[in-house]
Amino acid sequence: MSEKKTSSKKKQPTPAVPTGKVYDFCSKKAIILVVGIIVLAALIVGIIIRGDNRSIEFKGGTMKTYTYEKGNSIDKSKVKEIVGTLTSSKITVREGEDAKTGAPQFTINLRTGDFDIESQNKLTDLLKAEYPEHGIVASDATTVTSSTGNEFLLKCVVAVVFAAIIIIIYVAIRFRRIGGWSAGACSVLALLQDIVTAMAVSYLFGFEFSANTVAVILTILGYSINNTIVIYDRIRENRKLMQKASLNEVINTGCSQSLTRSIRTSLTTISTMLIITIVVLAKGYTSLLSFSVPLMAGLISGTYTSLFVAPVTWSWWKGRSKAEPTKA
């Protein structure tokens, strides 16, 4: 008696159409536009109020660092007053801690490159006379010319632009079946709003545009684009499952599915930065605030733009495009 041969391959079940509550993200185009205008206006106001707020790394000047014995403290306003007797340049005093010895230190930033050795030695003598029991020691001095600062700024701008181009190319290749180039361009538009948000907060709080600011921008680029790619992945999968749905319905479903995950991830990261900010304020090392505060603003913006700006702008783009259909 012969037996019929049966196929060893089992028939794969058809994936189920996504279920659950779906929010109408794509209907919020007007709100998205208003929020974008408000953020841009905040940045412009901050620039008008603060003016050219570049730090020494970008504008040029002198940084003089001193360490002193633990258990003592200094008055930053008094230090600024002492430095002011030697120069009319803008003065900034920052407190911190020596990375190697753990000794407390303070750094004096001067917006001038002509604070020569004689002036620096005189400043050291004046500080030692003001704080004779502190054991003040001049540990480091750096002078940055304006040309060097401009060159550094140009390199930072090139790095950010290069990162944006790579992001567009990556998204275009990965999501080529759902219109990758337009998705990539819209993701970069969302990233731009995140950067503008972080910059606006930085200017409004009076933080200098420094190396910390560049670090914030690059961190936001990596964080926000990762969140956006996760949402695009959802949209791509839903497009296969919801073949009779419109593009807006597919996008709304994908964003709704990613909403909880995005909020939880963002809250974890933002909470960490909030703790750092509180510790920095408690310790008095305010120089780190120029990193933690704008980064928190950028992370909040990144969550918003990944869910709204990138996918909804892409929906609008695809809807106006005559070359591509609006049906999934």
C-alpha positions as CSV (number, residue, x, y, z in Angstrom):
1,M,0.0,0.0,0.0
2,S,1.5,3.3,-1.1
3,E,1.4,6.4,1.1
4,K,0.9,9.8,-0.3
5,K,3.8,12.1,0.1
6,T,3.0,15.2,2.1
7,S,4.9,18.4,1.9
8,S,7.2,19.0,4.8
9,K,6.5,22.7,4.6
10,K,3.6,24.0,6.6
11,K,1.5,26.7,5.2
12,Q,2.4,30.0,7.0
13,P,-0.6,31.7,8.6
14,T,-1.6,35.0,7.1
15,P,-0.5,37.9,9.4
16,A,-3.3,39.6,11.2
17,V,-4.3,43.1,10.4
18,P,-3.1,45.4,13.3
19,T,-5.8,46.1,15.9
20,G,-6.1,48.5,18.8
21,K,-6.9,52.1,19.3
22,V,-5.7,54.3,16.4
23,Y,-5.1,58.0,16.8
24,D,-5.5,60.4,13.9
25,F,-1.9,61.8,13.7
26,C,-2.3,62.9,10.1
27,S,-5.0,65.4,10.8
28,K,-2.7,67.5,12.9
29,K,-0.8,69.2,10.1
30,A,-1.9,72.7,11.2
31,I,-0.8,72.1,14.7
32,I,2.6,70.7,13.5
33,L,3.1,73.9,11.4
34,V,2.2,76.2,14.4
35,V,4.6,74.3,16.7
36,G,7.4,74.6,14.1
37,I,6.8,78.3,13.8
38,I,6.8,78.8,17.6
39,V,10.1,76.9,18.0
40,L,11.8,78.9,15.2
41,A,10.5,82.2,16.6
42,A,11.9,81.2,20.1
43,L,15.3,80.6,18.5
44,I,15.2,84.0,16.7
45,V,14.2,85.7,20.0
46,G,17.0,84.0,21.8
47,I,19.6,85.0,19.2
48,I,18.4,88.6,19.4
49,I,18.6,88.7,23.2
50,R,21.9,86.9,23.5
51,G,23.6,88.1,20.4
52,D,26.8,86.3,19.3
53,N,27.0,83.8,22.1
54,R,29.8,81.6,20.8
55,S,32.3,80.3,23.3
56,I,36.0,80.6,23.2
57,E,36.3,77.3,21.2
58,F,34.5,79.0,18.3
59,K,35.2,82.7,18.8
60,G,38.7,82.7,20.2
61,G,40.0,83.8,23.5
62,T,41.9,82.7,26.6
63,M,41.0,79.9,29.1
64,K,42.9,80.0,32.4
65,T,42.3,77.1,34.9
66,Y,43.1,77.1,38.6
67,T,42.9,74.3,41.2
68,Y,42.6,74.8,45.0
69,E,42.5,72.7,48.1
70,K,39.4,70.7,49.0
71,G,37.1,72.1,51.7
72,N,37.5,75.6,50.5
73,S,35.2,77.6,48.2
74,I,35.5,80.7,46.0
75,D,33.1,83.5,45.1
76,K,32.7,83.6,41.3
77,S,31.6,87.2,41.3
78,K,34.7,88.2,43.3
79,V,37.0,86.3,40.9
80,K,35.3,88.2,38.0
81,E,35.9,91.4,39.7
82,I,39.6,90.7,40.1
83,V,39.9,89.7,36.5
84,G,38.1,92.8,35.5
85,T,40.9,94.9,36.9
86,L,43.2,93.5,34.2
87,T,41.0,93.4,31.1
88,S,37.7,94.8,29.7
89,S,36.9,91.6,27.9
90,K,33.8,89.6,28.6
91,I,34.5,87.3,31.5
92,T,33.0,83.9,32.4
93,V,33.9,81.9,35.5
94,R,33.0,78.2,35.7
95,E,33.5,75.8,38.6
96,G,34.4,72.2,38.3
97,E,36.6,69.3,39.4
98,D,40.0,68.1,38.2
99,A,39.5,64.8,36.3
100,K,42.8,63.3,37.6
101,T,43.1,64.5,41.2
102,G,39.5,65.3,42.1
103,A,40.6,68.7,43.4
104,P,38.1,71.6,43.0
105,Q,38.9,74.0,40.2
106,F,37.6,77.1,38.4
107,T,38.1,78.2,34.8
108,I,38.2,81.8,33.7
109,N,37.2,82.4,30.1
110,L,38.2,85.6,28.5
111,R,36.9,86.7,25.1
112,T,40.3,88.0,24.1
113,G,43.4,86.4,22.7
114,D,45.9,89.0,23.9
115,F,45.8,88.1,27.6
116,D,49.6,87.6,27.7
117,I,51.8,85.7,30.1
118,E,52.6,88.8,32.2
119,S,48.8,89.4,32.7
120,Q,48.2,85.8,33.5
121,N,51.0,85.8,36.2
122,K,49.6,89.0,37.6
123,L,46.1,87.5,37.8
124,T,47.5,84.4,39.6
125,D,49.2,86.7,42.2
126,L,46.0,88.7,42.8
127,L,44.0,85.5,43.3
128,K,46.5,84.1,45.7
129,A,46.4,87.3,47.7
130,E,42.6,87.2,47.8
131,Y,42.5,83.6,48.8
132,P,45.8,83.0,50.7
133,E,44.5,79.8,52.5
134,H,43.1,78.1,49.4
135,G,46.4,76.9,47.9
136,I,45.5,78.2,44.5
137,V,47.6,76.8,41.7
138,A,47.5,77.7,38.0
139,S,47.0,74.3,36.3
140,D,46.3,75.1,32.7
141,A,46.1,78.0,30.2
142,T,44.8,77.8,26.6
143,T,44.6,80.6,24.0
144,V,42.5,80.1,20.9
145,T,42.7,82.5,18.0
146,S,39.6,83.6,16.1
147,S,40.7,81.9,12.9
148,T,41.1,78.6,14.8
149,G,37.7,79.0,16.4
150,N,36.1,79.7,13.0
151,E,37.8,76.6,11.5
152,F,36.5,74.5,14.4
153,L,33.0,75.8,13.9
154,L,33.1,75.0,10.2
155,K,34.2,71.5,10.9
156,C,31.3,71.0,13.3
157,V,28.8,72.3,10.7
158,V,30.3,70.0,8.0
159,A,30.0,67.1,10.5
160,V,26.3,67.8,11.1
161,V,25.5,68.3,7.3
162,F,27.4,65.1,6.5
163,A,25.4,63.2,9.1
164,A,22.1,64.5,7.6
165,I,23.1,63.3,4.1
166,I,24.1,59.9,5.4
167,I,20.7,59.7,7.2
168,I,18.8,60.5,4.0
169,I,20.7,57.9,2.0
170,Y,20.3,55.2,4.7
171,V,16.5,55.8,5.1
172,A,16.1,56.0,1.3
173,I,17.8,52.5,0.8
174,R,16.1,50.8,3.8
175,F,12.6,52.1,3.0
176,R,12.9,52.2,-0.8
177,R,9.7,50.3,-1.3
178,I,7.6,52.9,0.4
179,G,9.2,56.0,-1.1
180,G,12.6,56.1,0.7
181,W,13.9,59.4,-0.5
182,S,10.9,61.4,0.6
183,A,10.9,59.5,3.9
184,G,14.5,60.4,4.4
185,A,14.0,64.0,3.6
186,C,11.1,64.2,6.1
187,S,13.1,62.5,8.8
188,V,15.9,65.1,8.4
189,L,13.2,67.9,8.6
190,A,12.1,66.4,11.9
191,L,15.8,66.3,13.1
192,L,16.2,70.0,12.1
193,Q,13.2,70.9,14.3
194,D,14.9,68.9,17.2
195,I,18.1,70.9,16.7
196,V,16.3,74.2,16.6
197,T,14.4,73.3,19.8
198,A,17.7,72.5,21.6
199,M,19.4,75.6,20.3
200,A,16.4,77.8,21.3
201,V,16.5,76.5,24.8
202,S,20.2,76.9,25.0
203,Y,20.0,80.6,23.9
204,L,17.0,81.4,26.1
205,F,18.8,80.0,29.1
206,G,21.9,82.0,28.3
207,F,24.2,79.0,27.6
208,E,27.1,79.6,25.3
209,F,27.4,77.9,21.9
210,S,30.2,75.6,22.8
211,A,31.5,72.1,22.3
212,N,28.7,70.9,24.6
213,T,26.2,72.3,22.2
214,V,27.8,70.3,19.3
215,A,27.7,67.2,21.5
216,V,24.0,67.8,22.2
217,I,23.2,68.2,18.4
218,L,25.0,65.0,17.5
219,T,23.3,63.1,20.4
220,I,19.9,64.3,19.3
221,L,20.6,63.2,15.7
222,G,21.3,59.7,16.8
223,Y,18.5,59.4,19.3
224,S,15.7,60.9,17.2
225,I,16.6,59.1,13.9
226,N,16.5,55.8,15.7
227,N,13.0,56.5,17.0
228,T,11.9,57.7,13.5
229,I,13.2,54.5,11.9
230,V,11.3,52.3,14.3
231,I,8.1,54.1,13.4
232,Y,8.9,53.8,9.6
233,D,9.4,50.1,10.1
234,R,5.9,49.9,11.6
235,I,4.5,51.8,8.6
236,R,6.3,49.6,6.2
237,E,4.9,46.4,7.8
238,N,1.4,47.8,8.0
239,R,1.4,48.7,4.4
240,K,1.8,45.0,3.5
241,L,-1.0,44.0,5.9
242,M,-3.5,46.9,5.2
243,Q,-3.5,46.7,1.4
244,K,-6.9,48.3,1.1
245,A,-6.2,51.1,3.6
246,S,-5.2,54.7,2.6
247,L,-1.7,55.9,3.3
248,N,-2.9,58.1,6.2
249,E,-4.6,55.1,7.8
250,V,-1.4,53.1,7.6
251,I,0.6,55.9,9.1
252,N,-1.9,56.5,11.9
253,T,-1.8,52.8,12.8
254,G,2.0,52.7,12.8
255,C,2.3,55.8,14.9
256,S,-0.4,54.6,17.3
257,Q,1.4,51.2,17.7
258,S,4.7,53.0,18.4
259,L,3.3,55.6,20.8
260,T,3.7,53.8,24.1
261,R,7.1,52.5,23.2
262,S,8.4,56.0,22.2
263,I,7.0,57.6,25.4
264,R,8.5,55.0,27.7
265,T,11.9,55.1,26.0
266,S,12.0,58.9,26.1
267,L,10.9,59.1,29.7
268,T,13.7,56.8,30.7
269,T,16.4,58.9,28.9
270,I,14.9,62.2,30.0
271,S,14.7,61.1,33.6
272,T,18.4,60.2,33.5
273,M,19.3,63.6,32.2
274,L,17.0,65.2,34.8
275,I,18.8,63.4,37.6
276,I,22.2,64.6,36.2
277,T,20.9,68.2,36.0
278,I,19.7,68.0,39.7
279,V,23.1,66.6,40.8
280,V,25.0,69.3,38.8
281,L,22.9,72.0,40.4
282,A,23.5,70.6,43.9
283,K,27.2,70.3,43.3
284,G,27.5,73.7,41.7
285,Y,29.2,72.4,38.5
286,T,27.0,74.5,36.3
287,S,29.1,74.1,33.2
288,L,27.4,70.8,32.5
289,L,24.0,72.5,32.4
290,S,24.7,73.6,28.9
291,F,24.7,69.9,27.9
292,S,21.9,68.4,30.1
293,V,19.2,71.1,29.7
294,P,19.3,71.5,25.9
295,L,19.6,67.7,25.5
296,M,16.4,67.2,27.6
297,A,14.6,69.7,25.4
298,G,15.9,68.0,22.2
299,L,14.9,64.5,23.5
300,I,11.3,65.7,24.2
301,S,11.2,67.3,20.8
302,G,12.6,64.1,19.2
303,T,9.8,62.0,20.6
304,Y,7.2,64.5,19.2
305,T,8.8,64.9,15.8
306,S,9.3,61.2,15.3
307,L,5.6,60.6,15.9
308,F,4.2,63.7,14.2
309,V,6.6,65.7,12.0
310,A,8.4,63.0,10.1
311,P,5.5,60.6,9.3
312,V,2.8,63.3,8.9
313,T,5.0,65.5,6.7
314,W,5.8,62.4,4.6
315,S,2.1,61.7,4.3
316,W,1.6,65.3,3.0
317,W,4.5,64.9,0.6
318,K,3.1,61.6,-0.8
319,G,-0.4,63.0,-1.0
320,R,0.8,65.9,-3.1
321,S,3.0,63.8,-5.3
322,K,1.5,63.0,-8.7
323,A,4.1,60.4,-9.4
324,E,3.2,58.1,-6.5
325,P,-0.3,56.8,-5.5
326,T,-1.7,57.7,-2.1
327,K,-3.1,54.2,-1.5
328,A,-1.0,51.7,0.3
